[in-house]
Amino acid sequence: RRFWAARTLGGFLTGLAVALVLWFLDFPLAWLWGAINFLLNYIPTVGSFVGVLFPIGFSMVVDTGVSPQVVALAVGGIQLVFGTFIDPLIQDRFLPLSSLTIFVAIMFWGWIWGPWGALIGVPLTFTLAKLSLFHPVYRAFGRLVIQKEPPEDYQRPAQ
């Protein structure tokens, strides 16, 4: 649940930034492009790329008054900043996984199962790591993957 909360917050902030910048540029349907970028941010890596392509394609087909290059710089810059700096900070705050672990999980499960694997890679890796903490043979894997203590508001399950 915490992973999806982090993805939702990161996607919302990215979508809001895209909508505000496109609105400032007087780009048509700015709120729609922000909403599309919000939804596409649930798809790791590929979603951000596609989120940039849609407004660029729209500006090439429809006379928006804004050149495709400006749209590419604006939306691509937002995706770059949020994907490189803001999203990892949010996920670092919400999850007890390092940014490297999140990246490796997305790449590994994406390689195994394609886009669906990339989508569920982090929750799946976190679940496997938590389960491995209960078995002495696999405990080292769990300790390697889960490097941080849970936040103060975390409720431990009753044992």
Phi and psi in radians as a Rosetta constraint file:
Dihedral C 1 N 2 CA 2 C 2 CIRCULARHARMONIC -1.161 0.35
Dihedral N 2 CA 2 C 2 N 3 CIRCULARHARMONIC -0.600 0.35
Dihedral C 2 N 3 CA 3 C 3 CIRCULARHARMONIC -1.096 0.35
Dihedral N 3 CA 3 C 3 N 4 CIRCULARHARMONIC -0.811 0.35
Dihedral C 3 N 4 CA 4 C 4 CIRCULARHARMONIC -1.194 0.35
Dihedral N 4 CA 4 C 4 N 5 CIRCULARHARMONIC -0.553 0.35
Dihedral C 4 N 5 CA 5 C 5 CIRCULARHARMONIC -1.140 0.35
Dihedral N 5 CA 5 C 5 N 6 CIRCULARHARMONIC -0.721 0.35
Dihedral C 5 N 6 CA 6 C 6 CIRCULARHARMONIC -1.139 0.35
Dihedral N 6 CA 6 C 6 N 7 CIRCULARHARMONIC -0.758 0.35
Dihedral C 6 N 7 CA 7 C 7 CIRCULARHARMONIC -1.109 0.35
Dihedral N 7 CA 7 C 7 N 8 CIRCULARHARMONIC -0.700 0.35
Dihedral C 7 N 8 CA 8 C 8 CIRCULARHARMONIC -1.141 0.35
Dihedral N 8 CA 8 C 8 N 9 CIRCULARHARMONIC -0.794 0.35
Dihedral C 8 N 9 CA 9 C 9 CIRCULARHARMONIC -1.111 0.35
Dihedral N 9 CA 9 C 9 N 10 CIRCULARHARMONIC -0.803 0.35
Dihedral C 9 N 10 CA 10 C 10 CIRCULARHARMONIC -1.082 0.35
Dihedral N 10 CA 10 C 10 N 11 CIRCULARHARMONIC -0.742 0.35
Dihedral C 10 N 11 CA 11 C 11 CIRCULARHARMONIC -1.161 0.35
Dihedral N 11 CA 11 C 11 N 12 CIRCULARHARMONIC -0.686 0.35
Dihedral C 11 N 12 CA 12 C 12 CIRCULARHARMONIC -1.106 0.35
Dihedral N 12 CA 12 C 12 N 13 CIRCULARHARMONIC -0.795 0.35
Dihedral C 12 N 13 CA 13 C 13 CIRCULARHARMONIC -1.132 0.35
Dihedral N 13 CA 13 C 13 N 14 CIRCULARHARMONIC -0.688 0.35
Dihedral C 13 N 14 CA 14 C 14 CIRCULARHARMONIC -1.131 0.35
Dihedral N 14 CA 14 C 14 N 15 CIRCULARHARMONIC -0.831 0.35
Dihedral C 14 N 15 CA 15 C 15 CIRCULARHARMONIC -1.072 0.35
Dihedral N 15 CA 15 C 15 N 16 CIRCULARHARMONIC -0.704 0.35
Dihedral C 15 N 16 CA 16 C 16 CIRCULARHARMONIC -1.113 0.35
Dihedral N 16 CA 16 C 16 N 17 CIRCULARHARMONIC -0.765 0.35
Dihedral C 16 N 17 CA 17 C 17 CIRCULARHARMONIC -1.108 0.35
Dihedral N 17 CA 17 C 17 N 18 CIRCULARHARMONIC -0.739 0.35
Dihedral C 17 N 18 CA 18 C 18 CIRCULARHARMONIC -1.082 0.35
Dihedral N 18 CA 18 C 18 N 19 CIRCULARHARMONIC -0.813 0.35
Dihedral C 18 N 19 CA 19 C 19 CIRCULARHARMONIC -1.085 0.35
Dihedral N 19 CA 19 C 19 N 20 CIRCULARHARMONIC -0.759 0.35
Dihedral C 19 N 20 CA 20 C 20 CIRCULARHARMONIC -1.165 0.35
Dihedral N 20 CA 20 C 20 N 21 CIRCULARHARMONIC -0.749 0.35
Dihedral C 20 N 21 CA 21 C 21 CIRCULARHARMONIC -1.161 0.35
Dihedral N 21 CA 21 C 21 N 22 CIRCULARHARMONIC -0.751 0.35
Dihedral C 21 N 22 CA 22 C 22 CIRCULARHARMONIC -1.180 0.35
Dihedral N 22 CA 22 C 22 N 23 CIRCULARHARMONIC -0.620 0.35
Dihedral C 22 N 23 CA 23 C 23 CIRCULARHARMONIC -1.115 0.35
Dihedral N 23 CA 23 C 23 N 24 CIRCULARHARMONIC -0.734 0.35
Dihedral C 23 N 24 CA 24 C 24 CIRCULARHARMONIC -1.082 0.35
Dihedral N 24 CA 24 C 24 N 25 CIRCULARHARMONIC -0.612 0.35
Dihedral C 24 N 25 CA 25 C 25 CIRCULARHARMONIC -1.405 0.35
Dihedral N 25 CA 25 C 25 N 26 CIRCULARHARMONIC 0.003 0.35
Dihedral C 25 N 26 CA 26 C 26 CIRCULARHARMONIC 1.059 0.35
Dihedral N 26 CA 26 C 26 N 27 CIRCULARHARMONIC 0.706 0.35
Dihedral C 26 N 27 CA 27 C 27 CIRCULARHARMONIC -1.470 0.35
Dihedral N 27 CA 27 C 27 N 28 CIRCULARHARMONIC 2.341 0.35
Dihedral C 27 N 28 CA 28 C 28 CIRCULARHARMONIC -1.106 0.35
Dihedral N 28 CA 28 C 28 N 29 CIRCULARHARMONIC 2.519 0.35
Dihedral C 28 N 29 CA 29 C 29 CIRCULARHARMONIC 1.009 0.35
Dihedral N 29 CA 29 C 29 N 30 CIRCULARHARMONIC 0.700 0.35
Dihedral C 29 N 30 CA 30 C 30 CIRCULARHARMONIC -1.017 0.35
Dihedral N 30 CA 30 C 30 N 31 CIRCULARHARMONIC -0.684 0.35
Dihedral C 30 N 31 CA 31 C 31 CIRCULARHARMONIC -1.129 0.35
Dihedral N 31 CA 31 C 31 N 32 CIRCULARHARMONIC -0.614 0.35
Dihedral C 31 N 32 CA 32 C 32 CIRCULARHARMONIC -1.162 0.35
Dihedral N 32 CA 32 C 32 N 33 CIRCULARHARMONIC -0.735 0.35
Dihedral C 32 N 33 CA 33 C 33 CIRCULARHARMONIC -1.176 0.35
Dihedral N 33 CA 33 C 33 N 34 CIRCULARHARMONIC -0.597 0.35
Dihedral C 33 N 34 CA 34 C 34 CIRCULARHARMONIC -1.138 0.35
Dihedral N 34 CA 34 C 34 N 35 CIRCULARHARMONIC -0.740 0.35
Dihedral C 34 N 35 CA 35 C 35 CIRCULARHARMONIC -1.152 0.35
Dihedral N 35 CA 35 C 35 N 36 CIRCULARHARMONIC -0.700 0.35
Dihedral C 35 N 36 CA 36 C 36 CIRCULARHARMONIC -1.120 0.35
Dihedral N 36 CA 36 C 36 N 37 CIRCULARHARMONIC -0.733 0.35
Dihedral C 36 N 37 CA 37 C 37 CIRCULARHARMONIC -1.134 0.35
Dihedral N 37 CA 37 C 37 N 38 CIRCULARHARMONIC -0.640 0.35
Dihedral C 37 N 38 CA 38 C 38 CIRCULARHARMONIC -1.040 0.35
Dihedral N 38 CA 38 C 38 N 39 CIRCULARHARMONIC -0.864 0.35
Dihedral C 38 N 39 CA 39 C 39 CIRCULARHARMONIC -1.169 0.35
Dihedral N 39 CA 39 C 39 N 40 CIRCULARHARMONIC -0.701 0.35
Dihedral C 39 N 40 CA 40 C 40 CIRCULARHARMONIC -1.239 0.35
Dihedral N 40 CA 40 C 40 N 41 CIRCULARHARMONIC -0.333 0.35
Dihedral C 40 N 41 CA 41 C 41 CIRCULARHARMONIC -1.216 0.35
Dihedral N 41 CA 41 C 41 N 42 CIRCULARHARMONIC -0.195 0.35
Dihedral C 41 N 42 CA 42 C 42 CIRCULARHARMONIC -1.250 0.35
Dihedral N 42 CA 42 C 42 N 43 CIRCULARHARMONIC -0.355 0.35
Dihedral C 42 N 43 CA 43 C 43 CIRCULARHARMONIC -1.648 0.35
Dihedral N 43 CA 43 C 43 N 44 CIRCULARHARMONIC 1.933 0.35
Dihedral C 43 N 44 CA 44 C 44 CIRCULARHARMONIC -1.077 0.35
Dihedral N 44 CA 44 C 44 N 45 CIRCULARHARMONIC 2.463 0.35
Dihedral C 44 N 45 CA 45 C 45 CIRCULARHARMONIC 1.102 0.35
Dihedral N 45 CA 45 C 45 N 46 CIRCULARHARMONIC -1.063 0.35
Dihedral C 45 N 46 CA 46 C 46 CIRCULARHARMONIC -1.166 0.35
Dihedral N 46 CA 46 C 46 N 47 CIRCULARHARMONIC -0.668 0.35
Dihedral C 46 N 47 CA 47 C 47 CIRCULARHARMONIC -1.073 0.35
Dihedral N 47 CA 47 C 47 N 48 CIRCULARHARMONIC -0.709 0.35
Dihedral C 47 N 48 CA 48 C 48 CIRCULARHARMONIC -1.123 0.35
Dihedral N 48 CA 48 C 48 N 49 CIRCULARHARMONIC -0.720 0.35
Dihedral C 48 N 49 CA 49 C 49 CIRCULARHARMONIC -1.111 0.35
Dihedral N 49 CA 49 C 49 N 50 CIRCULARHARMONIC -0.813 0.35
Dihedral C 49 N 50 CA 50 C 50 CIRCULARHARMONIC -1.159 0.35
Dihedral N 50 CA 50 C 50 N 51 CIRCULARHARMONIC -0.627 0.35
Dihedral C 50 N 51 CA 51 C 51 CIRCULARHARMONIC -1.078 0.35
Dihedral N 51 CA 51 C 51 N 52 CIRCULARHARMONIC -0.476 0.35
Dihedral C 51 N 52 CA 52 C 52 CIRCULARHARMONIC -1.404 0.35
Dihedral N 52 CA 52 C 52 N 53 CIRCULARHARMONIC -0.629 0.35
Dihedral C 52 N 53 CA 53 C 53 CIRCULARHARMONIC -1.182 0.35
Dihedral N 53 CA 53 C 53 N 54 CIRCULARHARMONIC -0.645 0.35
Dihedral C 53 N 54 CA 54 C 54 CIRCULARHARMONIC -1.042 0.35
Dihedral N 54 CA 54 C 54 N 55 CIRCULARHARMONIC -0.932 0.35
Dihedral C 54 N 55 CA 55 C 55 CIRCULARHARMONIC -1.144 0.35
Dihedral N 55 CA 55 C 55 N 56 CIRCULARHARMONIC -0.554 0.35
Dihedral C 55 N 56 CA 56 C 56 CIRCULARHARMONIC -1.126 0.35
Dihedral N 56 CA 56 C 56 N 57 CIRCULARHARMONIC -0.828 0.35
Dihedral C 56 N 57 CA 57 C 57 CIRCULARHARMONIC -1.049 0.35
Dihedral N 57 CA 57 C 57 N 58 CIRCULARHARMONIC -0.713 0.35
Dihedral C 57 N 58 CA 58 C 58 CIRCULARHARMONIC -1.085 0.35
Dihedral N 58 CA 58 C 58 N 59 CIRCULARHARMONIC -0.736 0.35
Dihedral C 58 N 59 CA 59 C 59 CIRCULARHARMONIC -1.224 0.35
Dihedral N 59 CA 59 C 59 N 60 CIRCULARHARMONIC -0.379 0.35
Dihedral C 59 N 60 CA 60 C 60 CIRCULARHARMONIC -1.410 0.35
Dihedral N 60 CA 60 C 60 N 61 CIRCULARHARMONIC -0.528 0.35
Dihedral C 60 N 61 CA 61 C 61 CIRCULARHARMONIC -1.567 0.35
Dihedral N 61 CA 61 C 61 N 62 CIRCULARHARMONIC -0.708 0.35
Dihedral C 61 N 62 CA 62 C 62 CIRCULARHARMONIC -1.880 0.35
Dihedral N 62 CA 62 C 62 N 63 CIRCULARHARMONIC 2.477 0.35
Dihedral C 62 N 63 CA 63 C 63 CIRCULARHARMONIC -1.309 0.35
Dihedral N 63 CA 63 C 63 N 64 CIRCULARHARMONIC 1.709 0.35
Dihedral C 63 N 64 CA 64 C 64 CIRCULARHARMONIC -1.663 0.35
Dihedral N 64 CA 64 C 64 N 65 CIRCULARHARMONIC -0.248 0.35
Dihedral C 64 N 65 CA 65 C 65 CIRCULARHARMONIC 1.499 0.35
Dihedral N 65 CA 65 C 65 N 66 CIRCULARHARMONIC -0.059 0.35
Dihedral C 65 N 66 CA 66 C 66 CIRCULARHARMONIC -2.136 0.35
Dihedral N 66 CA 66 C 66 N 67 CIRCULARHARMONIC 2.268 0.35
Dihedral C 66 N 67 CA 67 C 67 CIRCULARHARMONIC -1.224 0.35
Dihedral N 67 CA 67 C 67 N 68 CIRCULARHARMONIC 2.629 0.35
Dihedral C 67 N 68 CA 68 C 68 CIRCULARHARMONIC -1.026 0.35
Dihedral N 68 CA 68 C 68 N 69 CIRCULARHARMONIC -0.531 0.35
Dihedral C 68 N 69 CA 69 C 69 CIRCULARHARMONIC -1.152 0.35
Dihedral N 69 CA 69 C 69 N 70 CIRCULARHARMONIC -0.715 0.35
Dihedral C 69 N 70 CA 70 C 70 CIRCULARHARMONIC -1.154 0.35
Dihedral N 70 CA 70 C 70 N 71 CIRCULARHARMONIC -0.728 0.35
Dihedral C 70 N 71 CA 71 C 71 CIRCULARHARMONIC -1.095 0.35
Dihedral N 71 CA 71 C 71 N 72 CIRCULARHARMONIC -0.746 0.35
Dihedral C 71 N 72 CA 72 C 72 CIRCULARHARMONIC -1.086 0.35
Dihedral N 72 CA 72 C 72 N 73 CIRCULARHARMONIC -0.767 0.35
Dihedral C 72 N 73 CA 73 C 73 CIRCULARHARMONIC -1.153 0.35
Dihedral N 73 CA 73 C 73 N 74 CIRCULARHARMONIC -0.742 0.35
Dihedral C 73 N 74 CA 74 C 74 CIRCULARHARMONIC -1.179 0.35
Dihedral N 74 CA 74 C 74 N 75 CIRCULARHARMONIC -1.002 0.35
Dihedral C 74 N 75 CA 75 C 75 CIRCULARHARMONIC -1.227 0.35
Dihedral N 75 CA 75 C 75 N 76 CIRCULARHARMONIC -0.717 0.35
Dihedral C 75 N 76 CA 76 C 76 CIRCULARHARMONIC -1.111 0.35
Dihedral N 76 CA 76 C 76 N 77 CIRCULARHARMONIC -0.680 0.35
Dihedral C 76 N 77 CA 77 C 77 CIRCULARHARMONIC -1.124 0.35
Dihedral N 77 CA 77 C 77 N 78 CIRCULARHARMONIC -0.724 0.35
Dihedral C 77 N 78 CA 78 C 78 CIRCULARHARMONIC -1.094 0.35
Dihedral N 78 CA 78 C 78 N 79 CIRCULARHARMONIC -0.829 0.35
Dihedral C 78 N 79 CA 79 C 79 CIRCULARHARMONIC -1.083 0.35
Dihedral N 79 CA 79 C 79 N 80 CIRCULARHARMONIC -0.677 0.35
Dihedral C 79 N 80 CA 80 C 80 CIRCULARHARMONIC -1.134 0.35
Dihedral N 80 CA 80 C 80 N 81 CIRCULARHARMONIC -0.842 0.35
Dihedral C 80 N 81 CA 81 C 81 CIRCULARHARMONIC -1.141 0.35
Dihedral N 81 CA 81 C 81 N 82 CIRCULARHARMONIC -0.821 0.35
Dihedral C 81 N 82 CA 82 C 82 CIRCULARHARMONIC -1.197 0.35
Dihedral N 82 CA 82 C 82 N 83 CIRCULARHARMONIC -0.721 0.35
Dihedral C 82 N 83 CA 83 C 83 CIRCULARHARMONIC -1.223 0.35
Dihedral N 83 CA 83 C 83 N 84 CIRCULARHARMONIC -0.523 0.35
Dihedral C 83 N 84 CA 84 C 84 CIRCULARHARMONIC -1.569 0.35
Dihedral N 84 CA 84 C 84 N 85 CIRCULARHARMONIC -0.645 0.35
Dihedral C 84 N 85 CA 85 C 85 CIRCULARHARMONIC -1.997 0.35
Dihedral N 85 CA 85 C 85 N 86 CIRCULARHARMONIC -0.887 0.35
Dihedral C 85 N 86 CA 86 C 86 CIRCULARHARMONIC -1.292 0.35
Dihedral N 86 CA 86 C 86 N 87 CIRCULARHARMONIC -0.888 0.35
Dihedral C 86 N 87 CA 87 C 87 CIRCULARHARMONIC -1.017 0.35
Dihedral N 87 CA 87 C 87 N 88 CIRCULARHARMONIC -0.808 0.35
Dihedral C 87 N 88 CA 88 C 88 CIRCULARHARMONIC -1.068 0.35
Dihedral N 88 CA 88 C 88 N 89 CIRCULARHARMONIC -0.618 0.35
Dihedral C 88 N 89 CA 89 C 89 CIRCULARHARMONIC -1.136 0.35
Dihedral N 89 CA 89 C 89 N 90 CIRCULARHARMONIC -0.730 0.35
Dihedral C 89 N 90 CA 90 C 90 CIRCULARHARMONIC -1.145 0.35
Dihedral N 90 CA 90 C 90 N 91 CIRCULARHARMONIC -0.815 0.35
Dihedral C 90 N 91 CA 91 C 91 CIRCULARHARMONIC -1.160 0.35
Dihedral N 91 CA 91 C 91 N 92 CIRCULARHARMONIC -0.599 0.35
Dihedral C 91 N 92 CA 92 C 92 CIRCULARHARMONIC -1.120 0.35
Dihedral N 92 CA 92 C 92 N 93 CIRCULARHARMONIC -0.612 0.35
Dihedral C 92 N 93 CA 93 C 93 CIRCULARHARMONIC -1.285 0.35
Dihedral N 93 CA 93 C 93 N 94 CIRCULARHARMONIC -0.640 0.35
Dihedral C 93 N 94 CA 94 C 94 CIRCULARHARMONIC -1.528 0.35
Dihedral N 94 CA 94 C 94 N 95 CIRCULARHARMONIC -0.501 0.35
Dihedral C 94 N 95 CA 95 C 95 CIRCULARHARMONIC -2.078 0.35
Dihedral N 95 CA 95 C 95 N 96 CIRCULARHARMONIC 2.553 0.35
Dihedral C 95 N 96 CA 96 C 96 CIRCULARHARMONIC -1.470 0.35
Dihedral N 96 CA 96 C 96 N 97 CIRCULARHARMONIC 0.523 0.35
Dihedral C 96 N 97 CA 97 C 97 CIRCULARHARMONIC -1.971 0.35
Dihedral N 97 CA 97 C 97 N 98 CIRCULARHARMONIC 2.533 0.35
Dihedral C 97 N 98 CA 98 C 98 CIRCULARHARMONIC -1.305 0.35
Dihedral N 98 CA 98 C 98 N 99 CIRCULARHARMONIC 2.814 0.35
Dihedral C 98 N 99 CA 99 C 99 CIRCULARHARMONIC -1.089 0.35
Dihedral N 99 CA 99 C 99 N 100 CIRCULARHARMONIC -0.616 0.35
Dihedral C 99 N 100 CA 100 C 100 CIRCULARHARMONIC -1.126 0.35
Dihedral N 100 CA 100 C 100 N 101 CIRCULARHARMONIC -0.723 0.35
Dihedral C 100 N 101 CA 101 C 101 CIRCULARHARMONIC -1.107 0.35
Dihedral N 101 CA 101 C 101 N 102 CIRCULARHARMONIC -0.728 0.35
Dihedral C 101 N 102 CA 102 C 102 CIRCULARHARMONIC -1.089 0.35
Dihedral N 102 CA 102 C 102 N 103 CIRCULARHARMONIC -0.787 0.35
Dihedral C 102 N 103 CA 103 C 103 CIRCULARHARMONIC -1.091 0.35
Dihedral N 103 CA 103 C 103 N 104 CIRCULARHARMONIC -0.821 0.35
Dihedral C 103 N 104 CA 104 C 104 CIRCULARHARMONIC -1.111 0.35
Dihedral N 104 CA 104 C 104 N 105 CIRCULARHARMONIC -0.687 0.35
Dihedral C 104 N 105 CA 105 C 105 CIRCULARHARMONIC -1.096 0.35
Dihedral N 105 CA 105 C 105 N 106 CIRCULARHARMONIC -0.772 0.35
Dihedral C 105 N 106 CA 106 C 106 CIRCULARHARMONIC -1.116 0.35
Dihedral N 106 CA 106 C 106 N 107 CIRCULARHARMONIC -0.772 0.35
Dihedral C 106 N 107 CA 107 C 107 CIRCULARHARMONIC -1.176 0.35
Dihedral N 107 CA 107 C 107 N 108 CIRCULARHARMONIC -0.788 0.35
Dihedral C 107 N 108 CA 108 C 108 CIRCULARHARMONIC -1.130 0.35
Dihedral N 108 CA 108 C 108 N 109 CIRCULARHARMONIC -0.923 0.35
Dihedral C 108 N 109 CA 109 C 109 CIRCULARHARMONIC -1.228 0.35
Dihedral N 109 CA 109 C 109 N 110 CIRCULARHARMONIC -0.516 0.35
Dihedral C 109 N 110 CA 110 C 110 CIRCULARHARMONIC -1.160 0.35
Dihedral N 110 CA 110 C 110 N 111 CIRCULARHARMONIC -0.622 0.35
Dihedral C 110 N 111 CA 111 C 111 CIRCULARHARMONIC -1.195 0.35
Dihedral N 111 CA 111 C 111 N 112 CIRCULARHARMONIC -0.677 0.35
Dihedral C 111 N 112 CA 112 C 112 CIRCULARHARMONIC -1.265 0.35
Dihedral N 112 CA 112 C 112 N 113 CIRCULARHARMONIC -0.895 0.35
Dihedral C 112 N 113 CA 113 C 113 CIRCULARHARMONIC -2.041 0.35
Dihedral N 113 CA 113 C 113 N 114 CIRCULARHARMONIC 0.176 0.35
Dihedral C 113 N 114 CA 114 C 114 CIRCULARHARMONIC 1.302 0.35
Dihedral N 114 CA 114 C 114 N 115 CIRCULARHARMONIC -2.625 0.35
Dihedral C 114 N 115 CA 115 C 115 CIRCULARHARMONIC -1.028 0.35
Dihedral N 115 CA 115 C 115 N 116 CIRCULARHARMONIC -0.639 0.35
Dihedral C 115 N 116 CA 116 C 116 CIRCULARHARMONIC -1.160 0.35
Dihedral N 116 CA 116 C 116 N 117 CIRCULARHARMONIC -0.632 0.35
Dihedral C 116 N 117 CA 117 C 117 CIRCULARHARMONIC -1.154 0.35
Dihedral N 117 CA 117 C 117 N 118 CIRCULARHARMONIC -0.678 0.35
Dihedral C 117 N 118 CA 118 C 118 CIRCULARHARMONIC -1.133 0.35
Dihedral N 118 CA 118 C 118 N 119 CIRCULARHARMONIC -0.601 0.35
Dihedral C 118 N 119 CA 119 C 119 CIRCULARHARMONIC -1.208 0.35
Dihedral N 119 CA 119 C 119 N 120 CIRCULARHARMONIC -0.721 0.35
Dihedral C 119 N 120 CA 120 C 120 CIRCULARHARMONIC -1.779 0.35
Dihedral N 120 CA 120 C 120 N 121 CIRCULARHARMONIC 0.110 0.35
Dihedral C 120 N 121 CA 121 C 121 CIRCULARHARMONIC -1.053 0.35
Dihedral N 121 CA 121 C 121 N 122 CIRCULARHARMONIC -0.789 0.35
Dihedral C 121 N 122 CA 122 C 122 CIRCULARHARMONIC -1.217 0.35
Dihedral N 122 CA 122 C 122 N 123 CIRCULARHARMONIC -0.860 0.35
Dihedral C 122 N 123 CA 123 C 123 CIRCULARHARMONIC -1.068 0.35
Dihedral N 123 CA 123 C 123 N 124 CIRCULARHARMONIC -0.634 0.35
Dihedral C 123 N 124 CA 124 C 124 CIRCULARHARMONIC -1.162 0.35
Dihedral N 124 CA 124 C 124 N 125 CIRCULARHARMONIC -0.778 0.35
Dihedral C 124 N 125 CA 125 C 125 CIRCULARHARMONIC -1.110 0.35
Dihedral N 125 CA 125 C 125 N 126 CIRCULARHARMONIC -0.729 0.35
Dihedral C 125 N 126 CA 126 C 126 CIRCULARHARMONIC -1.103 0.35
Dihedral N 126 CA 126 C 126 N 127 CIRCULARHARMONIC -0.744 0.35
Dihedral C 126 N 127 CA 127 C 127 CIRCULARHARMONIC -1.112 0.35
Dihedral N 127 CA 127 C 127 N 128 CIRCULARHARMONIC -0.790 0.35
Dihedral C 127 N 128 CA 128 C 128 CIRCULARHARMONIC -1.085 0.35
Dihedral N 128 CA 128 C 128 N 129 CIRCULARHARMONIC -0.692 0.35
Dihedral C 128 N 129 CA 129 C 129 CIRCULARHARMONIC -1.157 0.35
Dihedral N 129 CA 129 C 129 N 130 CIRCULARHARMONIC -0.737 0.35
Dihedral C 129 N 130 CA 130 C 130 CIRCULARHARMONIC -1.106 0.35
Dihedral N 130 CA 130 C 130 N 131 CIRCULARHARMONIC -0.745 0.35
Dihedral C 130 N 131 CA 131 C 131 CIRCULARHARMONIC -1.148 0.35
Dihedral N 131 CA 131 C 131 N 132 CIRCULARHARMONIC -0.611 0.35
Dihedral C 131 N 132 CA 132 C 132 CIRCULARHARMONIC -1.188 0.35
Dihedral N 132 CA 132 C 132 N 133 CIRCULARHARMONIC -0.377 0.35
Dihedral C 132 N 133 CA 133 C 133 CIRCULARHARMONIC -1.149 0.35
Dihedral N 133 CA 133 C 133 N 134 CIRCULARHARMONIC -0.351 0.35
Dihedral C 133 N 134 CA 134 C 134 CIRCULARHARMONIC -1.576 0.35
Dihedral N 134 CA 134 C 134 N 135 CIRCULARHARMONIC -0.097 0.35
Dihedral C 134 N 135 CA 135 C 135 CIRCULARHARMONIC -2.072 0.35
Dihedral N 135 CA 135 C 135 N 136 CIRCULARHARMONIC 2.208 0.35
Dihedral C 135 N 136 CA 136 C 136 CIRCULARHARMONIC -1.056 0.35
Dihedral N 136 CA 136 C 136 N 137 CIRCULARHARMONIC -0.561 0.35
Dihedral C 136 N 137 CA 137 C 137 CIRCULARHARMONIC -1.216 0.35
Dihedral N 137 CA 137 C 137 N 138 CIRCULARHARMONIC -0.650 0.35
Dihedral C 137 N 138 CA 138 C 138 CIRCULARHARMONIC -1.752 0.35
Dihedral N 138 CA 138 C 138 N 139 CIRCULARHARMONIC 0.049 0.35
Dihedral C 138 N 139 CA 139 C 139 CIRCULARHARMONIC -1.035 0.35
Dihedral N 139 CA 139 C 139 N 140 CIRCULARHARMONIC -0.599 0.35
Dihedral C 139 N 140 CA 140 C 140 CIRCULARHARMONIC -1.087 0.35
Dihedral N 140 CA 140 C 140 N 141 CIRCULARHARMONIC -0.671 0.35
Dihedral C 140 N 141 CA 141 C 141 CIRCULARHARMONIC -1.083 0.35
Dihedral N 141 CA 141 C 141 N 142 CIRCULARHARMONIC -0.799 0.35
Dihedral C 141 N 142 CA 142 C 142 CIRCULARHARMONIC -1.074 0.35
Dihedral N 142 CA 142 C 142 N 143 CIRCULARHARMONIC -0.729 0.35
Dihedral C 142 N 143 CA 143 C 143 CIRCULARHARMONIC -1.216 0.35
Dihedral N 143 CA 143 C 143 N 144 CIRCULARHARMONIC -0.548 0.35
Dihedral C 143 N 144 CA 144 C 144 CIRCULARHARMONIC -1.212 0.35
Dihedral N 144 CA 144 C 144 N 145 CIRCULARHARMONIC -0.742 0.35
Dihedral C 144 N 145 CA 145 C 145 CIRCULARHARMONIC -1.353 0.35
Dihedral N 145 CA 145 C 145 N 146 CIRCULARHARMONIC -0.812 0.35
Dihedral C 145 N 146 CA 146 C 146 CIRCULARHARMONIC -1.618 0.35
Dihedral N 146 CA 146 C 146 N 147 CIRCULARHARMONIC 1.727 0.35
Dihedral C 146 N 147 CA 147 C 147 CIRCULARHARMONIC -1.720 0.35
Dihedral N 147 CA 147 C 147 N 148 CIRCULARHARMONIC -0.275 0.35
Dihedral C 147 N 148 CA 148 C 148 CIRCULARHARMONIC -1.965 0.35
Dihedral N 148 CA 148 C 148 N 149 CIRCULARHARMONIC 2.737 0.35
Dihedral C 148 N 149 CA 149 C 149 CIRCULARHARMONIC -1.298 0.35
Dihedral N 149 CA 149 C 149 N 150 CIRCULARHARMONIC 2.646 0.35
Dihedral C 149 N 150 CA 150 C 150 CIRCULARHARMONIC -1.155 0.35
Dihedral N 150 CA 150 C 150 N 151 CIRCULARHARMONIC 2.705 0.35
Dihedral C 150 N 151 CA 151 C 151 CIRCULARHARMONIC -1.106 0.35
Dihedral N 151 CA 151 C 151 N 152 CIRCULARHARMONIC 2.874 0.35
Dihedral C 151 N 152 CA 152 C 152 CIRCULARHARMONIC -1.071 0.35
Dihedral N 152 CA 152 C 152 N 153 CIRCULARHARMONIC -0.579 0.35
Dihedral C 152 N 153 CA 153 C 153 CIRCULARHARMONIC -1.426 0.35
Dihedral N 153 CA 153 C 153 N 154 CIRCULARHARMONIC 0.049 0.35
Dihedral C 153 N 154 CA 154 C 154 CIRCULARHARMONIC -1.274 0.35
Dihedral N 154 CA 154 C 154 N 155 CIRCULARHARMONIC 2.298 0.35
Dihedral C 154 N 155 CA 155 C 155 CIRCULARHARMONIC -1.741 0.35
Dihedral N 155 CA 155 C 155 N 156 CIRCULARHARMONIC 2.023 0.35
Dihedral C 155 N 156 CA 156 C 156 CIRCULARHARMONIC -1.254 0.35
Dihedral N 156 CA 156 C 156 N 157 CIRCULARHARMONIC 2.434 0.35
Dihedral C 156 N 157 CA 157 C 157 CIRCULARHARMONIC -1.162 0.35
Dihedral N 157 CA 157 C 157 N 158 CIRCULARHARMONIC 2.585 0.35
Dihedral C 157 N 158 CA 158 C 158 CIRCULARHARMONIC -1.154 0.35
Dihedral N 158 CA 158 C 158 N 159 CIRCULARHARMONIC 2.418 0.35
